[in-house]
């Protein structure tokens, strides 16, 4: 359990790494601090309105990546 609130910088860092490693197709940050992410070229874009929502999205994505990697290594 977290003891500190999620920050925009933390969400941006995670999203940048996931994008660089090819897990996200597109990331766009809006002027109001929202982030629009797209997992694949043809997937539906998601708008994350708060850093907490972004970190929830990131957590789900990382969990999925780890599960896929574990299945591939069997």
C-alpha positions in Angstrom: 0.0 0.0 0.0 1.3 3.5 -0.9 2.1 6.0 1.8 2.5 8.9 -0.6 0.2 10.3 -3.2 0.8 9.6 -6.9 2.5 12.5 -8.7 2.3 13.6 -12.3 6.1 13.2 -12.6 5.9 9.5 -11.4 3.1 8.7 -13.9 4.9 10.5 -16.7 8.1 8.5 -16.0 6.3 5.1 -16.0 4.5 6.0 -19.2 7.7 7.1 -20.9 9.4 3.8 -20.0 6.5 1.7 -21.1 6.4 3.7 -24.4 10.1 3.3 -25.0 9.9 -0.4 -24.4 7.1 -0.8 -26.9 4.2 -1.5 -24.5 2.4 1.7 -25.5 1.9 2.9 -29.0 1.1 6.6 -28.2 1.1 9.0 -25.2 -0.1 12.5 -25.3 -0.2 14.9 -22.3 -2.9 17.6 -22.4 -2.5 21.2 -21.1 -4.7 20.4 -18.1 -2.4 17.5 -17.0 -4.5 14.7 -18.5 -2.8 11.9 -20.4 -4.2 10.1 -23.4 -2.6 6.7 -23.9 -3.1 4.2 -26.7 -1.8 0.6 -26.2 -1.7 -0.4 -29.8 -2.0 1.3 -33.2 -5.7 0.3 -33.6 -6.7 0.2 -29.9 -9.1 2.6 -28.2 -7.3 5.6 -26.6 -7.8 6.0 -22.9 -7.8 9.4 -21.2 -6.3 9.4 -17.7 -7.5 12.5 -15.8 -5.4 12.2 -12.6 -2.0 10.6 -11.7 -3.8 8.0 -9.5 -5.8 6.9 -12.6 -2.6 6.8 -14.6 -0.8 4.6 -12.0 -3.9 2.3 -11.8 -3.6 1.9 -15.6 0.1 1.3 -15.4 -0.3 -1.3 -12.7 -2.7 -3.2 -14.8 -0.4 -3.0 -17.8 2.7 -4.1 -15.9 0.7 -7.0 -14.4 -0.4 -8.1 -17.8 3.2 -7.8 -19.2 4.6 -9.9 -16.3 1.9 -12.6 -16.8 2.6 -12.7 -20.6 6.3 -13.0 -20.0 5.8 -15.8 -17.4 3.7 -17.7 -19.8 6.2 -17.2 -22.7 9.0 -18.6 -20.5 7.3 -21.9 -19.8 
